[in-house]
Amino acid sequence: MTAPGLPIGPDLLATLKTISTSTLTTQLFKRGLANVFIQGARPLKTGQRMAGPAFTLRYIPAREDLDGIDVFRDPGHPQRVAVEQIPAGAVLVMDCRGDASVASAGSILATRMQVRGVAGIVTDGGLRDAAGIARLEMPAWCSGPSAPTNLIRHHALDLNAPIGCGGVAVYPGDIMVGDDDGVVCIPAHLAHDVARDGAEQERFEDFVLEEVAHGASIIGLYPPTAPATRARFDTWLAARTAK
């Protein structure tokens, strides 16, 4: 799914990487979207940020007569094709039906994607060789480390089709943003507005935190219902901008 209107370029993605997922979920809720946070996906390493368009892979339950170890000899195996076809800057988002009892990928595939310039991995399943993936510069979010091969529970099927990941509908091209709290899925056509208003919300909340740290009550401040709040914020923002 592509966004109408303005293109989603590197400057927009760089801005989204600076905005917290908590702010982004609030901005999307204001626009009527409540189910946008990937449930169960936790970062393998804290302190990383991610923003990029979704490239999706869907797994269905494995079947023993179709998912023996030899299937990886097939160069057309969807998991392997996904690793080799995902564009640089995109995020591999995997639908594992919330089943983390086996891995959905491992460190060799993750390393290959890092070399190819992939922005990150998001799965509602497990990842094997988790410590190795955590050492990569490319960030990854999953439901937890899991050693068994994906073939035990998962049959890789669809590439770059709409999926459900962590209870969220993810369409190819949706913008995935990740931080220490988790991952949010932004419909591509909303990305510009959400980035603009999210950046403004973050500036205001920085002001609020400073006020509260100096003893201010949140009443009339957060939300800014007191008339003086907006004036103080404007003064605060002007002083920061002048620096």
Order of alpha helices (4+ residues) and beta strands (2+ residues): alpha-alpha-beta-beta-alpha-beta-alpha-beta-beta-alpha-beta-beta-beta-beta-beta-beta-beta-alpha-alpha
